Amino acid sequence: MEFDFAALSATDRYKLLVSTVVPRPIAWVVTLDGQGRPNAAPFSFFNAVSQDPPVLAIGIGGRRPGDIKDTGNNIRETGEFVVNLVAAANAEAMNVTAIEFGPEVNELAEAGLTPVPSVKVKPPRIAESPVAMECERLMTIDLGNERAVVLGRILLMHVRDDAVLDAQKCYIDTPKLDLIGRMHGRGWYTHTRDRFELPRIPVETWPRRSSPGR
């Protein structure tokens, strides 16, 4: 079956993307508006895209004409944000922060979360999250239709102490983070506990199936 995206509505393109590009990590983003009021919201169009410079990307969509949600507007205004990752224990609280509250509502308070001062940026991180990345906006790419991609440079990362195997070597006990990912539809998530090992194949050990130069 072929799906021509040029002939589909935005809703149908969304359904295809979120049903096939899975699982997706969740960026639990904390920002401050110009008055210093905090905002927290989850986004699953998200990933790390570079280590040098250290950059992550977040796709942000608006719910009203002319905006890209409070998160996007706050990042435009202040240039700073914190991306927290979501563990299984955080799922219910994360879901509360996804409620479409007005900009005057403190989602952290509504979800019973603990803000902790950041080191390099003004927005706080979420104490209950096992990983938090303090970021500054590198650029915002406007996609039209109240959609934008924010590229952020990671300035500092917090990792919960019991999940750090060797700080000098930057070895992290990833399974211990117990992170979750976004799946299809509006309410499906997955654990990242199930895994299998598939080592990379050295090119010198691979028996060529094609002739050289082809």
C-alpha positions as CSV (number, residue, x, y, z in Angstrom):
1,M,0.0,0.0,0.0
2,E,1.3,3.4,-1.0
3,F,0.4,6.7,0.8
4,D,1.1,9.9,-1.1
5,F,1.6,12.5,1.6
6,A,0.9,15.3,-0.9
7,A,-2.7,13.9,-1.2
8,L,-3.3,13.3,2.5
9,S,-4.6,15.6,5.2
10,A,-2.4,16.7,8.0
11,T,-4.4,14.4,10.3
12,D,-3.9,11.4,8.2
13,R,-0.1,12.1,7.8
14,Y,0.1,12.3,11.6
15,K,-1.6,9.0,12.0
16,L,0.8,7.3,9.6
17,L,3.9,8.8,11.2
18,V,3.0,8.1,14.8
19,S,1.9,4.5,13.9
20,T,5.2,3.7,12.2
21,V,8.0,5.8,13.7
22,V,8.0,4.1,17.0
23,P,9.0,4.0,19.8
24,R,9.8,7.7,20.1
25,P,11.6,9.2,23.1
26,I,9.7,11.9,25.1
27,A,11.0,15.4,25.7
28,W,9.5,16.6,28.9
29,V,10.2,20.3,28.4
30,V,10.3,23.0,31.1
31,T,10.4,26.6,30.1
32,L,9.8,30.0,31.7
33,D,7.8,32.8,30.1
34,G,8.8,36.4,30.1
35,Q,7.3,36.9,33.5
36,G,9.2,33.9,35.0
37,R,6.2,31.6,35.1
38,P,7.1,27.9,34.6
39,N,5.6,25.7,31.9
40,A,6.0,21.9,31.4
41,A,4.9,19.9,28.5
42,P,5.8,16.6,26.8
43,F,6.7,16.2,23.1
44,S,7.4,12.9,21.3
45,F,8.6,14.4,18.0
46,F,12.1,14.5,19.6
47,N,15.6,13.1,19.5
48,A,19.3,13.8,19.8
49,V,20.8,14.7,16.4
50,S,24.4,15.5,17.1
51,Q,27.2,15.1,19.7
52,D,29.6,17.7,18.4
53,P,28.1,20.2,18.9
54,P,25.6,18.4,21.3
55,V,22.3,19.2,19.8
56,L,18.7,17.9,20.2
57,A,15.6,18.6,18.1
58,I,12.0,19.0,19.2
59,G,9.1,19.2,16.9
60,I,6.4,21.6,18.4
61,G,2.9,22.0,17.1
62,G,0.4,24.7,18.1
63,R,-3.2,24.3,19.1
64,R,-4.2,27.8,18.1
65,P,-3.6,29.8,14.9
66,G,-0.4,31.9,15.2
67,D,1.4,30.0,18.0
68,I,3.6,27.0,18.6
69,K,2.3,26.3,22.1
70,D,3.5,27.9,25.2
71,T,6.7,25.9,25.1
72,G,7.6,27.2,21.6
73,N,6.7,30.8,22.5
74,N,8.7,30.7,25.7
75,I,11.8,29.3,24.0
76,R,11.5,32.0,21.3
77,E,11.3,34.7,24.1
78,T,13.9,33.4,26.5
79,G,16.2,31.1,24.5
80,E,16.4,28.6,27.3
81,F,14.7,25.3,28.2
82,V,15.3,22.0,30.0
83,V,14.5,18.6,28.5
84,N,13.7,16.0,31.1
85,L,13.4,12.3,30.1
86,V,10.4,10.3,31.3
87,A,10.8,7.2,33.4
88,A,7.9,4.7,34.0
89,A,7.5,6.1,37.4
90,N,6.9,9.6,35.9
91,A,4.2,8.5,33.3
92,E,1.1,9.7,35.2
93,A,2.7,13.0,36.1
94,M,3.9,13.5,32.6
95,N,0.3,12.9,31.4
96,V,-1.0,15.6,33.7
97,T,1.4,18.1,32.1
98,A,0.0,17.2,28.7
99,I,-3.4,18.7,29.6
100,E,-4.0,21.9,27.6
101,F,-3.9,24.3,30.5
102,G,-3.7,28.1,29.9
103,P,-0.3,29.9,30.2
104,E,-1.2,31.1,33.7
105,V,-1.3,27.5,35.0
106,N,1.8,25.9,36.6
107,E,1.8,22.4,35.2
108,L,4.6,21.3,37.6
109,A,2.4,22.2,40.6
110,E,-0.7,20.5,39.0
111,A,1.3,17.3,38.6
112,G,2.8,17.4,42.0
113,L,6.4,17.7,40.6
114,T,9.4,19.2,42.3
115,P,11.3,22.0,40.4
116,V,15.0,22.0,41.1
117,P,17.2,25.0,40.1
118,S,19.3,24.5,37.0
119,V,23.0,25.3,36.8
120,K,23.4,27.1,33.5
121,V,19.9,28.1,32.5
122,K,16.9,29.8,34.3
123,P,14.2,27.2,33.8
124,P,14.2,24.5,36.5
125,R,14.6,20.8,35.9
126,I,12.2,18.2,37.3
127,A,13.6,16.4,40.3
128,E,11.6,13.2,39.7
129,S,13.1,12.8,36.2
130,P,16.2,10.5,36.0
131,V,17.8,12.6,33.2
132,A,17.6,16.3,32.5
133,M,19.4,18.4,29.9
134,E,19.9,22.1,30.2
135,C,19.7,23.7,26.8
136,E,19.9,27.0,24.9
137,R,18.1,27.6,21.7
138,L,20.4,27.1,18.7
139,M,17.7,28.0,16.2
140,T,14.0,27.6,15.5
141,I,12.9,26.4,12.1
142,D,9.4,27.5,11.2
143,L,7.6,24.8,9.1
144,G,4.3,26.7,8.6
145,N,0.9,25.8,9.9
146,E,1.9,26.7,13.4
147,R,4.6,24.0,13.4
148,A,8.3,24.5,14.3
149,V,11.4,22.5,15.0
150,V,13.6,23.8,17.9
151,L,17.2,22.9,17.8
152,G,18.8,23.2,21.2
153,R,22.5,23.0,22.3
154,I,22.9,20.9,25.4
155,L,24.9,22.8,28.0
156,L,24.7,20.4,30.9
157,M,23.2,17.0,31.6
158,H,22.0,15.7,35.0
159,V,21.8,11.9,35.5
160,R,20.4,10.3,38.7
161,D,23.4,9.1,40.7
162,D,22.3,5.5,41.0
163,A,22.2,5.2,37.2
164,V,25.8,6.3,36.7
165,L,28.2,3.3,36.5
166,D,31.4,5.3,35.9
167,A,31.4,9.1,35.9
168,Q,34.9,9.4,34.5
169,K,34.1,7.2,31.5
170,C,30.5,8.5,31.2
171,Y,29.1,5.0,31.5
172,I,25.4,5.0,32.3
173,D,23.2,2.1,33.4
174,T,20.5,2.8,30.8
175,P,18.1,0.0,31.9
176,K,18.1,1.4,35.4
177,L,16.7,4.7,34.0
178,D,13.6,2.7,33.1
179,L,12.6,5.2,30.4
180,I,9.4,5.0,28.4
181,G,8.7,5.8,24.8
182,R,5.7,7.0,22.8
183,M,3.9,4.6,20.6
184,H,0.9,4.9,18.3
185,G,-2.5,6.6,18.8
186,R,-3.3,9.1,21.5
187,G,-2.5,7.0,24.6
188,W,-0.1,4.2,23.9
189,Y,3.4,4.1,25.4
190,T,6.1,1.4,25.8
191,H,8.7,0.4,28.2
192,T,12.4,0.2,27.1
193,R,13.1,-2.8,29.3
194,D,13.1,-5.4,26.5
195,R,16.3,-5.3,24.5
196,F,18.6,-7.5,22.5
197,E,22.3,-7.2,21.5
198,L,23.3,-7.0,17.9
199,P,27.1,-6.1,17.6
200,R,28.3,-4.1,14.6
201,I,30.0,-6.2,11.9
202,P,33.6,-5.2,11.0
203,V,33.8,-4.7,7.3
204,E,36.9,-7.0,7.1
205,T,34.9,-10.0,8.3
206,W,32.0,-9.6,5.9
207,P,32.0,-12.0,2.9
208,R,31.1,-9.8,-0.1
209,R,28.0,-10.8,-2.1
210,S,28.7,-8.4,-4.9
211,S,31.6,-7.8,-7.2
212,P,33.9,-4.9,-6.4
213,G,32.9,-1.7,-8.0
214,R,29.2,-2.6,-8.2
